[in-house]
Amino acid sequence: MKIPELFDPYVELFQILDGKGQLHSPNGQFLGRLSSKADYVNSILNPVGDYGNSFSPISIHNPQGDYGGEFGIYSPFNPNCLNPPLICFLDQPILVLTINPSLCTNGLKRVDPYLMLTIYEALSNTPFTGQSPPALPLARKAALAQLQAKIAQLNVTLFGLSNEE
């Protein structure tokens, strides 16, 4: 699947986070690792794992769960959700995963969950061509600064969600 060039900044960002980023609910629940590898046990794309399974109570893919579907209290797919999942890197929240256009994010930028999942599904069929972030833990601050610089470039308004507060 070819993702339109408009989304290149997001593709680059999610390539950096591939295998390293994590999803966490504001209630503290770990919701999986951002990974394009569907066979990785903690991947949000693993259809038989806890975090990619549509029946798991701790998966964003479960339409009847607290973390998934359009009515889940912590679901990124709930247009009225006030506490959607956070994308974290090096234990720091860096993005809010939500379709709620009016959510106050306290300075964090929003990203659409459908876009994120589409990018990871595309990456699962495409070899990584970008640069990996610096080795951890030697360059934790440098890796976080690199990622924050990428996030700062995400000023595109997509799907009716403005990243400007």
Secondary structure, DSSP 8 states (H G I E B T S, - for coil): ----GGGHHHHHHHHHHTTT-EEE-TTS-EEEE--S-TTSTTBTT-TTSTTT-TT-TT-TT-TTSTTSTTT-TT-TT-TT-SS--EEEETTEEEEEE---TT---TT-EEE-HHHHHHHHHHHTTS---S-----TTTTHHHHHHHHHHHHHT----BTTB-S--
